[in-house]
Amino acid sequence: MEMCRSYLFVRKLKKWKIEKRFISFHLFISDRKHHHKVFFFLEKMSSTTPPPLPSHIKIRNDEYRGRCVIATKSFLPGELILSTSPQAYVPSENQERCATCFESTTTLKKCKGCSYAHYCSRKCQIVDWKSNGHSKLCKYMVKLRKHLRNQSELSDAILLLKTFSDTSRRDFVSSMCYHVPTSSSLERSSKRLIHTIQSTVPWIAKCSKEKLLNTLYRFGSNNFAITDDLLLKTGAGVYPHGALLNHDCVPNCVVTYDRLVQNIRCIRKIKKGEELTHSYVVFTHSIYHTTLLLLLQTTHPHTDT
């Protein structure tokens, strides 16, 4: 099934009485066995301005594309455009990777408080405790694991708690756009997850349910799968700056990871004023082809393509 994304229009809804918040309609058209199906969903533009970007790129609000990232200078293939660390992250296999640095080793030691998080060193344990928000969720992990139905819900719960454990982190994440689900089952499961988290963790119960729910929607619309050198998933991360880039079926950028640092590089010549894009959905063979091309161009950055 092939999908193409078409932006129909963006307009301000005054009846919402929310300034600087926009609704854009997106059209997904799929073609399967000559039957055309149309799916609509709503996208809410955040009223929060994201933190400043490097001087060589800027944000522009386009009537049809919505929020875009534009190059303010020309780029050659292989050049690094953006390099950021996640605001919150969680490993896919908690018993196989360090919860702080994602190091994979057989000598991991588990947290004595929750018996869930694992660390490769005392240093990583301290960093996770003081800086990543583990101190605020450690003693609730046992109950969360008991009440949540699967690993996916637990990962979302951890990301949500880590995000709201720090005010600046929460504000940064709130700058991301998000899609309002039209599926009633998805909405019910999201609300059930929020109810479970607030019932289990007392300090998060003070937060607005609407803010928590919207943040969960932001995760679903923007989170990245962190991958290793073999492009195998190692975890999930919240990268607000990386999430600013729109999708394109023929992108001019590719996303790679150096452990936890997200690197966005261009894979062809980019002119000043051109929008920067990457592919949200890439087939495996395309990933390997693009990555190989990137490596070649990084080695020989002035090679014409």
Summary of the structure (lengths in Angstrom):
residues: 305
radius of gyration: 20.2
end to end distance: 29.2
largest distance: 58.5
contacts: 875
relative contact order: 0.15
helix: 33%
strand: 29%
